[in-house]
């Protein structure tokens, strides 16, 4: 039980540091990286809660959240790169 408490305190410190970068980030890319890190922290929190409660449903939710986070990072990164949501192949005649 004390291991989970120690991890939770460390996890909360990381979440606050990440929240600062998400709000204060000087560029959009910094905010995107902080958002991706927040997604990872949420997945870790779900795994931690799953271990604490003994229920496996939170592991499934963590996997789904991680998969959606990867897709979100790819789409936002592509948009910030300046290519838009598609690669332009639909605009060709």
Secondary structure, DSSP 8 states (H G I E B T S, - for coil): -HHHHHHHHHHHHHHHHHHHHHHH-SSHHHHHHHHHHHHHHHHHHHHHHHHHHT-THHHHHHHHHHHHHHHHHHHHHHHHHTS-SS-STTT--
